[in-house]
Amino acid sequence: MQVRIQEGWRKALSGEFEKPYFSSLVSFLHREKAAGKCIYPPGGSIFRAFDLTPPEQVKVVILGQDPYHGPGQAMGLSFSVPDNIPIPPSLRNIFHEIETDLGIRMSGRPNLESWARQGVLLLNSVLTVEAGCPASHSSIGWQEFTDAVIRYLNDNYTGIVFLLWGRFAASKAALIDQSRHHVLTAAHPSPLARGAFFGCRHFSKTNAFLTAEGKTPIDWQL
């Protein structure tokens, strides 16, 4: 099965694209669209995180759960929305933590592509969603695919920082060899966590890890 995705990732994940679960996943999406369902993000953006951050450039992974399900929000990057869309509450809290952690001021621009181009893989565990129905595609096979992404990075590289926020993301720590990589966990930045995310200092800690690995730190300022 031919999938339009960045060449390095296409080679890395070629085996996944040939597995029965992936064929079933693609067939499901085709059926849903044929039935008139609105699916986010648009088809050309489903693999946007991979297109912006080739495997050999990955320095940090920020793991989300599934795409935003409102009009115009989902763009294929976890936690990110286009500049013309109001900043979602979780991302607002992320920016607040960056400001207090690093002593910088964020512009409020919610498009995180500049992070992705620096080596931050903004990966959702589930890559599509039906409009207005959060978690609607959580059981169609995407998690098997994105778990394979995490395993590939774990097995083929060293010194990647994995930021796992909330219980769902933290469960993926079992896929990561922490003698080869750095794992930071915290509460989810959602307001539902009642501020438990604040004070995690993951952004300064990430840059400290990257510097110790001889890698260029991330410029988090937008």
Secondary structure as a PSIPRED ss2 file (coil, helix, strand):
# PSIPRED VFORMAT (PSIPRED V4.0)

   1 M C   1.000  0.000  0.000
   2 Q C   1.000  0.000  0.000
   3 V C   1.000  0.000  0.000
   4 R C   1.000  0.000  0.000
   5 I C   1.000  0.000  0.000
   6 Q C   1.000  0.000  0.000
   7 E H   0.000  1.000  0.000
   8 G H   0.000  1.000  0.000
   9 W H   0.000  1.000  0.000
  10 R H   0.000  1.000  0.000
  11 K H   0.000  1.000  0.000
  12 A H   0.000  1.000  0.000
  13 L C   1.000  0.000  0.000
  14 S H   0.000  1.000  0.000
  15 G H   0.000  1.000  0.000
  16 E H   0.000  1.000  0.000
  17 F H   0.000  1.000  0.000
  18 E C   1.000  0.000  0.000
  19 K C   1.000  0.000  0.000
  20 P H   0.000  1.000  0.000
  21 Y H   0.000  1.000  0.000
  22 F H   0.000  1.000  0.000
  23 S H   0.000  1.000  0.000
  24 S H   0.000  1.000  0.000
  25 L H   0.000  1.000  0.000
  26 V H   0.000  1.000  0.000
  27 S H   0.000  1.000  0.000
  28 F H   0.000  1.000  0.000
  29 L H   0.000  1.000  0.000
  30 H H   0.000  1.000  0.000
  31 R H   0.000  1.000  0.000
  32 E H   0.000  1.000  0.000
  33 K H   0.000  1.000  0.000
  34 A H   0.000  1.000  0.000
  35 A C   1.000  0.000  0.000
  36 G C   1.000  0.000  0.000
  37 K C   1.000  0.000  0.000
  38 C C   1.000  0.000  0.000
  39 I E   0.000  0.000  1.000
  40 Y E   0.000  0.000  1.000
  41 P C   1.000  0.000  0.000
  42 P C   1.000  0.000  0.000
  43 G H   0.000  1.000  0.000
  44 G H   0.000  1.000  0.000
  45 S H   0.000  1.000  0.000
  46 I C   1.000  0.000  0.000
  47 F C   1.000  0.000  0.000
  48 R H   0.000  1.000  0.000
  49 A H   0.000  1.000  0.000
  50 F H   0.000  1.000  0.000
  51 D H   0.000  1.000  0.000
  52 L H   0.000  1.000  0.000
  53 T C   1.000  0.000  0.000
  54 P C   1.000  0.000  0.000
  55 P H   0.000  1.000  0.000
  56 E H   0.000  1.000  0.000
  57 Q H   0.000  1.000  0.000
  58 V C   1.000  0.000  0.000
  59 K C   1.000  0.000  0.000
  60 V E   0.000  0.000  1.000
  61 V E   0.000  0.000  1.000
  62 I E   0.000  0.000  1.000
  63 L E   0.000  0.000  1.000
  64 G E   0.000  0.000  1.000
  65 Q C   1.000  0.000  0.000
  66 D C   1.000  0.000  0.000
  67 P C   1.000  0.000  0.000
  68 Y C   1.000  0.000  0.000
  69 H C   1.000  0.000  0.000
  70 G C   1.000  0.000  0.000
  71 P C   1.000  0.000  0.000
  72 G C   1.000  0.000  0.000
  73 Q C   1.000  0.000  0.000
  74 A C   1.000  0.000  0.000
  75 M C   1.000  0.000  0.000
  76 G C   1.000  0.000  0.000
  77 L C   1.000  0.000  0.000
  78 S C   1.000  0.000  0.000
  79 F C   1.000  0.000  0.000
  80 S C   1.000  0.000  0.000
  81 V C   1.000  0.000  0.000
  82 P C   1.000  0.000  0.000
  83 D C   1.000  0.000  0.000
  84 N C   1.000  0.000  0.000
  85 I C   1.000  0.000  0.000
  86 P C   1.000  0.000  0.000
  87 I C   1.000  0.000  0.000
  88 P C   1.000  0.000  0.000
  89 P H   0.000  1.000  0.000
  90 S H   0.000  1.000  0.000
  91 L H   0.000  1.000  0.000
  92 R H   0.000  1.000  0.000
  93 N H   0.000  1.000  0.000
  94 I H   0.000  1.000  0.000
  95 F H   0.000  1.000  0.000
  96 H H   0.000  1.000  0.000
  97 E H   0.000  1.000  0.000
  98 I H   0.000  1.000  0.000
  99 E H   0.000  1.000  0.000
 100 T H   0.000  1.000  0.000
 101 D H   0.000  1.000  0.000
 102 L H   0.000  1.000  0.000
 103 G C   1.000  0.000  0.000
 104 I C   1.000  0.000  0.000
 105 R C   1.000  0.000  0.000
 106 M C   1.000  0.000  0.000
 107 S C   1.000  0.000  0.000
 108 G C   1.000  0.000  0.000
 109 R C   1.000  0.000  0.000
 110 P C   1.000  0.000  0.000
 111 N C   1.000  0.000  0.000
 112 L C   1.000  0.000  0.000
 113 E H   0.000  1.000  0.000
 114 S H   0.000  1.000  0.000
 115 W H   0.000  1.000  0.000
 116 A H   0.000  1.000  0.000
 117 R H   0.000  1.000  0.000
 118 Q C   1.000  0.000  0.000
 119 G C   1.000  0.000  0.000
 120 V E   0.000  0.000  1.000
 121 L E   0.000  0.000  1.000
 122 L E   0.000  0.000  1.000
 123 L E   0.000  0.000  1.000
 124 N E   0.000  0.000  1.000
 125 S C   1.000  0.000  0.000
 126 V C   1.000  0.000  0.000
 127 L C   1.000  0.000  0.000
 128 T C   1.000  0.000  0.000
 129 V E   0.000  0.000  1.000
 130 E E   0.000  0.000  1.000
 131 A C   1.000  0.000  0.000
 132 G C   1.000  0.000  0.000
 133 C E   0.000  0.000  1.000
 134 P C   1.000  0.000  0.000
 135 A C   1.000  0.000  0.000
 136 S C   1.000  0.000  0.000
 137 H C   1.000  0.000  0.000
 138 S C   1.000  0.000  0.000
 139 S C   1.000  0.000  0.000
 140 I C   1.000  0.000  0.000
 141 G C   1.000  0.000  0.000
 142 W H   0.000  1.000  0.000
 143 Q H   0.000  1.000  0.000
 144 E H   0.000  1.000  0.000
 145 F H   0.000  1.000  0.000
 146 T H   0.000  1.000  0.000
 147 D H   0.000  1.000  0.000
 148 A H   0.000  1.000  0.000
 149 V H   0.000  1.000  0.000
 150 I H   0.000  1.000  0.000
 151 R H   0.000  1.000  0.000
 152 Y H   0.000  1.000  0.000
 153 L H   0.000  1.000  0.000
 154 N H   0.000  1.000  0.000
 155 D H   0.000  1.000  0.000
 156 N H   0.000  1.000  0.000
 157 Y C   1.000  0.000  0.000
 158 T C   1.000  0.000  0.000
 159 G C   1.000  0.000  0.000
 160 I C   1.000  0.000  0.000
 161 V E   0.000  0.000  1.000
 162 F E   0.000  0.000  1.000
 163 L E   0.000  0.000  1.000
 164 L E   0.000  0.000  1.000
 165 W E   0.000  0.000  1.000
 166 G H   0.000  1.000  0.000
 167 R H   0.000  1.000  0.000
 168 F H   0.000  1.000  0.000
 169 A H   0.000  1.000  0.000
 170 A H   0.000  1.000  0.000
 171 S H   0.000  1.000  0.000
 172 K H   0.000  1.000  0.000
 173 A H   0.000  1.000  0.000
 174 A H   0.000  1.000  0.000
 175 L H   0.000  1.000  0.000
 176 I C   1.000  0.000  0.000
 177 D C   1.000  0.000  0.000
 178 Q C   1.000  0.000  0.000
 179 S C   1.000  0.000  0.000
 180 R C   1.000  0.000  0.000
 181 H C   1.000  0.000  0.000
 182 H E   0.000  0.000  1.000
 183 V E   0.000  0.000  1.000
 184 L E   0.000  0.000  1.000
 185 T E   0.000  0.000  1.000
 186 A E   0.000  0.000  1.000
 187 A C   1.000  0.000  0.000
 188 H C   1.000  0.000  0.000
 189 P C   1.000  0.000  0.000
 190 S C   1.000  0.000  0.000
 191 P H   0.000  1.000  0.000
 192 L H   0.000  1.000  0.000
 193 A H   0.000  1.000  0.000
 194 R C   1.000  0.000  0.000
 195 G C   1.000  0.000  0.000
 196 A C   1.000  0.000  0.000
 197 F C   1.000  0.000  0.000
 198 F C   1.000  0.000  0.000
 199 G C   1.000  0.000  0.000
 200 C C   1.000  0.000  0.000
 201 R C   1.000  0.000  0.000
 202 H H   0.000  1.000  0.000
 203 F H   0.000  1.000  0.000
 204 S H   0.000  1.000  0.000
 205 K H   0.000  1.000  0.000
 206 T H   0.000  1.000  0.000
 207 N H   0.000  1.000  0.000
 208 A H   0.000  1.000  0.000
 209 F H   0.000  1.000  0.000
 210 L H   0.000  1.000  0.000
 211 T H   0.000  1.000  0.000
 212 A H   0.000  1.000  0.000
 213 E C   1.000  0.000  0.000
 214 G C   1.000  0.000  0.000
 215 K C   1.000  0.000  0.000
 216 T C   1.000  0.000  0.000
 217 P C   1.000  0.000  0.000
 218 I C   1.000  0.000  0.000
 219 D C   1.000  0.000  0.000
 220 W C   1.000  0.000  0.000
 221 Q C   1.000  0.000  0.000
 222 L C   1.000  0.000  0.000
